[in-house]
Every structure is written in structure tokens, then in C-alpha cells.
Amino acid sequence: MPGVADLDINRPVLRHIVGPLAHLVADEPTHVETLEMSWAVFDRGTSEVTVFDMNGGHFTSLPGHRYFVILRAADVNGVQRITLDGSGNFRCGTDPDRNGTSYEAALPLPASIPHQEFGNTGVAPAVQDLFVVMKPDIGAFDYFKLSCGFHHFNGTPNNLEYFAFSGLMTFSATAANSRGDRRTASLTTSS
């Protein structure tokens, strides 16, 4: 009978299997999602930051305040790509003219921010924790100054610019890591 010292650790160990082979399940590696996302909204008027998880954040905009929307993506495998969009349908009105007259659109109008995208083109090391701040000319927005475009409706003297004053704006983002995993996140604001 061989002792412990006589065992060859490089030789495979045979196991006795009891039962049909069809019930055996191979140990397959499990795919663990490592990509994390979250939002932050910085109110430039009060210097307050409100943090939201990736799913279902909601914040209320205050008149005259400007906000930065910040997206955080982190992954142990490196963040490779992030996209950021924002759009909604709003009740819109014009700014008062020199006579104090303003006009409201009869139906909600669309408004959006330009699509933004970040791609990590570096070869190594991969970015593991990435913060994307909306570009100041796009992202430092006053909800009540979101342009719904120029329109000429019945009763208006000419083409006037309409601005959002009520409605929901949804920011959406996607992030991808170096393995190709993708996640999405959304954040909603209202007046």
C-alpha cells in the first residue's frame, strides 16, 4: 500500500462516479457583471450634489438653476465606451416680449441635448473608473431654458423660440467595458 510520500501529485486522480453520466454538470465559469454606473446632479446655484443609482433616479429642477449631469462608470476590466443622451416632450412657451406678452404652444414640443460619446482609445492601461460630465455648453443646462425650437403658430407675430417649462426629460446612458459587457442607466428630471 502506497504512503502519502509515494503519491504523484502530477498524476490525475480517478474518481468513482455513481449514477448516470447524463446528470453530471461541468463546472462552467460563471460570468460576473462588473460594470457599475451611477448619476450625480450638481446644482450650480446651491453647490449641492445629488447622487442616484443607475436605475430610476428622479430630480426636480428649480427655476433659474443650472445643473451639471454627471455619469460615473466603473469596471475592473476597464471602461471603454460611454454614450449620453437627453430628451423629452414639454409644455413650452416664449419669453415675454417687450410688451410683456408671451405665447404657449398648444401641444407639447420635443427638446433634447446633443448626443455625447466617449471612447477610450488608449491601448493600456484601461480606464477603470470614469466620470463623464456633460459638456458645459450642452450639459450645464437650465431646465427652463431648454429650447423647444423656433415655431410660428396661429396668433404669433413671427417665428418665436419656445422654451420648456413643464414636462419630463430623461437622460439615458450606455457604458461598455473591455470584455464587451454593456449596461444602461437612466435619470429623469421635471419642473
C-alpha positions, 0 to 999 in steps of 0.5 A: 500500500502506497504512503502519502510520500509515494503519491504523484501529485502530477498524476490525475486522480480517478474518481468513482462516479455513481449514477448516470453520466447524463446528470453530471454538470461541468463546472462552467465559469460563471460570468460576473457583471462588473460594470457599475454606473451611477448619476450625480446632479450638481446644482450650480446655484446651491453647490449641492450634489445629488447622487442616484443609482443607475436605475430610476433616479428622479430630480426636480429642477428649480427655476433659474438653476443650472445643473451639471449631469454627471455619469460615473462608470466603473469596471475592473476590466476597464471602461471603454465606451460611454454614450449620453443622451437627453430628451423629452416632450414639454409644455413650452412657451416664449419669453415675454416680449417687450410688451410683456406678452408671451405665447404657449404652444398648444401641444407639447414640443420635443427638446433634447441635448446633443448626443455625447460619446466617449471612447477610450482609445488608449491601448493600456492601461484601461480606464477603470473608473470614469466620470463623464460630465456633460459638456458645459455648453450642452450639459450645464443646462437650465431646465427652463431654458431648454429650447423647444425650437423656433415655431410660428403658430396661429396668433404669433407675430413671427417665428418665436423660440419656445422654451420648456417649462413643464414636462419630463426629460430623461437622460439615458446612458450606455457604458461598455467595458473591455470584455464587451459587457454593456449596461444602461442607466437612466435619470429623469428630471421635471419642473 
